[in-house]
Amino acid sequence: MISKHLAIAAAIVFLSAASVGQALAQTPPAQPAMAAPSGATPAAGAPAAGAPAAPGASMSGPSAAPAPAPAVTEPAAAPAAPKESPYGLVPLWKNGDFVIRAVIVLLGIMSAGTWYIFITKYLEQARVLGQAKTVERRFWSSNNLNEGIDKLPKSSVFRSVAESGVRAAAGQGTGLVNLNDWIGMSLNRQLDEANAQMQTGIAFLASVGSTSPFIGLFGTVWGILNALIAIGIAGQASIDKVAGPVGTALIATALGLLVAVPAVLLYNYVVRRNKVINEKLRSFAADLQTYLVTNKK
């Protein structure tokens, strides 16, 4: 009887120990608590630290902690558009009044006229210099004067001078001057006409070279005046408010110099080539006069 009771008690103890061991095996190990940052508040719906879990909540997996929320990535900011500079020639045109715009237009016309005259005069001078080489090769190697004139192009300046000398030599002079002086006067008149033709347009280059800096300076003075008036009305006299408008107004002076310097250089170049052409024409006229006078004697 006693052994029967001992067997029942041993079975009860064995079953109790097995239940406790199974429960301990299912319980996860305790995690160390991490200190929350100061001022941090628990998320809404999350149980506070140390608070008992809500009834009916089941624990799945090795930990009962909630899954972390996915990190929200902000979209990359679009690159900022380049800011347009408020200074320069374009802002000067947009913000300038009619005086500034008139100065810019006038300087543009002067520059265009300078280059047009230079190109036309350069081509004309090159043509005359080519005619001078033709005279040296063909005219003086001819058998007679008329044959030499026929070898020259009809548009040649040297042919005009030769024909003028031949017409003067066809007469016997006048009662006031002899034949030699009459031929010389006729040739000089033709040379003066050719020189006047070569000088056309050069005065414009000289005018542009001497006046365009002052036109640009006038535009600068006018722009600075308007800028200072606007600054005085606004009441802001800081360096950034003064330097910008004043520096922009100085562009007009730079434009004036940009027009004047090429005009002066091209003027000197054209005048120097005209002197060379004039010397060739006078040498040809002098040789022709000598030829005409000696043949008449």
C-alpha positions in Angstrom: 0.0 0.0 0.0 2.8 2.4 0.9 4.7 1.5 -2.2 1.6 2.3 -4.3 1.4 5.8 -2.8 5.1 6.4 -3.4 4.8 5.4 -7.0 1.9 7.8 -7.5 3.8 10.7 -5.8 6.9 10.0 -7.9 4.8 10.1 -11.1 3.3 13.4 -10.1 6.8 14.9 -9.3 8.1 13.6 -12.7 5.2 15.2 -14.6 5.6 18.5 -12.8 9.3 18.7 -13.5 8.8 17.9 -17.2 6.2 20.7 -17.5 8.5 23.2 -15.8 11.4 22.3 -18.1 9.3 22.6 -21.2 8.1 26.1 -20.1 11.7 27.2 -19.4 12.8 26.0 -22.8 10.2 28.1 -24.6 10.9 31.3 -22.6 13.5 33.5 -24.5 16.5 34.9 -22.7 16.1 38.4 -21.3 17.6 41.2 -23.5 19.5 44.1 -21.8 17.5 47.3 -21.8 18.9 50.1 -23.9 18.6 53.6 -22.6 16.3 55.7 -24.7 17.6 59.2 -25.8 16.5 62.1 -23.7 13.3 63.6 -24.8 12.4 60.5 -26.9 8.8 59.4 -26.5 7.6 55.9 -27.2 5.8 55.4 -30.5 2.1 55.5 -30.5 0.6 52.1 -29.8 3.9 50.6 -28.3 3.8 49.5 -24.7 5.9 51.4 -22.3 9.0 49.8 -20.9 8.2 47.5 -18.0 4.4 47.5 -18.7 2.8 44.1 -19.0 1.8 42.9 -22.4 -1.8 43.1 -23.4 -3.8 40.1 -22.7 -4.2 37.7 -25.6 -1.0 39.0 -27.3 1.0 36.0 -28.6 4.8 35.9 -28.8 6.1 34.4 -32.1 9.7 33.9 -32.9 12.6 34.3 -30.7 11.7 37.9 -29.7 8.5 39.7 -29.0 9.9 43.2 -30.1 8.0 44.8 -33.0 9.6 44.9 -36.5 11.4 48.2 -37.2 9.6 50.6 -39.6 11.2 50.9 -43.0 13.3 54.1 -43.4 11.8 56.8 -45.5 14.3 58.2 -48.1 13.7 61.8 -49.2 13.9 62.4 -53.0 17.1 64.0 -54.2 16.7 67.7 -54.7 16.8 68.9 -58.3 19.9 71.0 -59.2 19.2 74.7 -59.0 19.1 76.6 -62.3 22.0 78.9 -62.9 21.2 82.4 -61.8 21.4 85.0 -64.6 24.0 87.7 -64.0 22.5 91.2 -63.5 25.6 92.8 -65.0 26.8 92.8 -68.5 25.9 94.1 -72.0 22.5 92.4 -72.2 21.3 93.8 -68.8 22.7 97.2 -69.8 20.5 97.1 -72.9 17.5 95.8 -71.1 17.7 98.1 -68.1 19.1 101.2 -69.9 16.9 104.1 -71.1 16.8 105.4 -74.7 20.0 107.4 -74.3 22.0 104.2 -73.4 20.4 102.3 -76.2 21.1 105.1 -78.7 24.8 105.1 -77.6 25.1 101.4 -78.2 23.3 101.5 -81.6 25.5 104.5 -82.7 28.7 102.7 -81.7 27.5 99.6 -83.6 26.8 101.6 -86.7 30.3 103.2 -86.5 31.9 99.8 -86.1 30.0 98.3 -89.0 30.9 101.3 -91.2 34.5 101.1 -90.3 34.9 97.5 -91.3 32.8 98.1 -94.5 35.0 101.0 -95.6 38.2 99.2 -94.8 37.2 96.1 -96.8 36.1 98.1 -99.8 39.2 100.3 -99.7 41.5 97.3 -99.3 40.0 95.7 -102.4 40.2 98.9 -104.4 43.9 99.5 -103.4 44.8 95.9 -104.2 43.2 96.4 -107.6 45.2 99.6 -108.3 48.5 97.9 -107.1 47.8 95.1 -109.5 47.3 97.6 -112.3 50.7 99.1 -111.4 52.4 95.8 -112.0 50.6 95.5 -115.3 51.9 98.8 -116.4 55.5 97.7 -115.6 55.1 94.5 -117.6 53.0 95.6 -120.6 52.9 99.4 -121.1 56.6 100.2 -121.2 57.4 97.1 -123.3 55.0 98.1 -126.1 56.2 99.4 -129.5 54.3 102.7 -129.3 52.1 104.6 -126.9 48.8 103.7 -128.4 49.6 100.0 -128.2 50.7 100.4 -124.6 47.4 102.1 -123.7 45.4 99.3 -125.4 47.2 96.7 -123.2 45.9 98.4 -120.1 42.4 97.5 -118.7 39.7 100.1 -119.4 39.0 100.5 -115.7 42.7 101.1 -115.0 43.7 104.4 -113.3 47.0 104.4 -115.2 45.1 104.2 -118.5 43.1 107.3 -117.6 46.3 109.1 -116.8 47.9 108.0 -120.1 44.9 109.0 -122.2 44.9 112.4 -120.5 48.6 112.9 -121.4 48.0 111.8 -125.0 45.1 114.3 -125.4 47.2 117.1 -124.0 50.1 116.3 -126.3 47.9 116.3 -129.3 47.6 120.1 -129.1 50.3 122.7 -129.3 49.7 124.3 -125.9 48.1 127.6 -125.4 49.2 131.2 -125.6 49.8 131.3 -121.8 51.8 128.0 -121.3 54.0 125.9 -123.5 53.4 122.3 -124.4 55.5 120.9 -121.6 53.6 122.8 -118.9 50.3 122.0 -120.5 51.0 118.3 -120.5 52.1 118.5 -116.9 48.9 120.4 -115.9 46.7 117.8 -117.6 48.5 114.9 -115.9 48.3 116.6 -112.5 44.6 117.1 -112.9 44.1 113.5 -113.6 46.2 112.5 -110.7 44.2 114.7 -108.4 41.0 113.1 -109.5 42.5 109.6 -108.9 43.8 110.6 -105.5 40.4 112.1 -104.5 38.8 108.8 -105.5 41.2 106.9 -103.4 40.6 109.2 -100.4 36.8 108.6 -100.3 35.7 107.0 -97.0 39.0 107.6 -95.2 37.6 110.7 -93.4 34.9 108.4 -91.9 37.6 106.3 -90.3 39.3 109.3 -88.9 36.0 110.6 -87.5 35.2 107.3 -85.9 38.6 107.0 -84.3 38.4 110.4 -82.8 34.8 110.6 -81.6 33.8 107.0 -80.6 35.7 107.1 -77.2 33.8 110.3 -76.2 30.5 108.8 -77.3 31.2 105.7 -75.1 32.3 108.0 -72.2 29.0 109.9 -72.5 27.1 106.7 -72.2 29.1 105.8 -69.1 28.4 109.2 -67.5 24.7 108.9 -68.2 24.6 105.3 -66.8 26.4 106.3 -63.6 24.1 109.3 -63.2 21.0 107.1 -63.4 22.6 104.5 -61.1 23.4 107.0 -58.4 20.0 108.6 -58.6 18.4 105.1 -58.2 20.7 104.3 -55.2 19.9 107.7 -53.6 16.1 107.1 -53.9 16.5 103.5 -52.5 18.6 104.8 -49.6 21.0 101.8 -49.9 24.6 103.0 -50.4 26.5 99.7 -49.7 29.4 98.7 -52.0 27.4 96.0 -53.7 24.6 98.5 -54.6 27.1 101.0 -56.0 29.8 98.8 -57.7 27.3 96.8 -59.8 25.5 99.7 -61.7 28.7 101.7 -62.0 30.6 98.8 -63.4 27.9 98.0 -65.8 27.9 101.7 -67.0 31.6 101.4 -67.8 30.8 98.9 -70.5 29.8 101.9 -72.7 33.4 103.3 -72.4 34.8 99.9 -73.3 32.6 99.7 -76.4 33.8 103.2 -77.4 37.4 102.1 -77.2 36.6 98.8 -79.0 35.3 100.9 -81.9 38.0 103.6 -81.8 41.1 101.4 -81.7 40.4 99.4 -84.9 39.3 102.6 -86.7 42.6 104.4 -85.9 44.7 101.4 -86.9 42.8 100.8 -90.2 43.0 104.5 -91.0 46.7 104.5 -90.7 47.0 101.4 -92.8 44.8 102.7 -95.6 46.5 106.1 -95.7 49.9 104.4 -95.9 48.8 102.2 -98.9 47.3 105.3 -100.6 50.7 107.0 -100.3 52.3 104.1 -102.1 49.7 104.2 -104.8 50.0 108.0 -105.2 53.8 107.7 -105.6 53.4 105.0 -108.3 50.9 107.2 -110.2 53.1 110.3 -110.0 56.1 108.3 -111.2 54.1 107.0 -114.1 52.9 110.5 -114.9 56.4 111.9 -114.8 57.8 109.2 -117.1 54.9 109.7 -119.5 55.4 113.4 -119.6 59.0 113.0 -120.4 58.2 110.6 -123.1 55.5 112.8 -124.7 57.7 116.0 -124.6 60.8 114.3 -126.0 58.8 112.8 -128.9 57.3 116.2 -129.7 60.8 117.7 -130.0 
